[in-house]
């Protein structure tokens, strides 16, 4: 039971951060893109989302054992 609580505490910041990144990406996509100003920001957001998601998916595929 204690191990479950520790695991949930470790995952929550990552999940919250991922949700925040996705919200930012959604907000950015709603803005008009004048002269491709936000292309680099969108690329950086996509890269960061991928970086954060990768360990989460690897843990899921491995059965969540750590």
C-alpha positions as CSV (number, residue, x, y, z in Angstrom):
1,X,0.0,0.0,0.0
2,X,2.8,2.4,0.8
3,X,4.5,1.6,-2.5
4,X,1.3,2.4,-4.4
5,X,1.1,5.8,-2.8
6,X,4.7,6.5,-3.6
7,X,4.2,5.5,-7.2
8,X,1.1,7.7,-7.5
9,X,3.0,10.7,-6.1
10,X,5.8,10.1,-8.6
11,X,3.4,9.9,-11.6
12,X,1.2,12.9,-10.7
13,X,3.8,15.6,-11.4
14,X,4.5,14.0,-14.8
15,X,0.9,13.7,-15.7
16,X,0.2,17.2,-14.6
17,X,3.1,18.5,-16.6
18,X,2.0,16.5,-19.7
19,X,-1.5,17.9,-19.3
20,X,-0.1,21.4,-19.0
21,X,2.0,20.9,-22.2
22,X,-1.0,19.7,-24.1
23,X,-3.1,22.6,-23.0
24,X,-0.4,25.0,-24.1
25,X,-0.2,23.3,-27.5
26,X,-4.0,23.6,-27.8
27,X,-3.9,27.3,-26.9
28,X,-1.0,27.9,-29.3
29,X,-2.9,26.2,-32.2
30,X,-5.9,28.6,-31.5
31,X,-3.7,31.7,-32.1
32,X,-3.4,33.1,-35.6
33,X,0.0,32.2,-37.0
34,X,1.3,35.5,-38.5
35,X,4.4,34.9,-40.6
36,X,5.1,31.6,-38.9
37,X,6.1,33.2,-35.6
38,X,5.1,30.3,-33.5
39,X,6.6,27.4,-35.6
40,X,9.5,27.0,-33.2
41,X,7.3,27.1,-30.1
42,X,5.0,24.5,-31.5
43,X,8.0,22.3,-32.5
44,X,9.5,22.7,-29.0
45,X,6.1,21.8,-27.4
46,X,5.8,18.7,-29.6
47,X,9.4,17.6,-28.7
48,X,8.8,18.1,-25.0
49,X,5.5,16.2,-25.1
50,X,7.2,13.3,-26.8
51,X,10.0,13.4,-24.2
52,X,7.6,13.3,-21.3
53,X,5.3,10.6,-22.9
54,X,8.1,8.2,-23.8
55,X,8.9,7.0,-20.2
56,X,5.2,6.8,-19.4
57,X,4.5,4.5,-22.4
58,X,7.6,2.5,-21.7
59,X,6.4,1.9,-18.1
60,X,3.0,0.9,-19.4
61,X,4.5,-1.6,-21.9
62,X,6.8,-3.0,-19.2
63,X,3.9,-3.6,-16.8
64,X,4.8,-0.6,-14.7
65,X,7.5,-2.4,-12.7
66,X,10.2,-0.2,-11.4
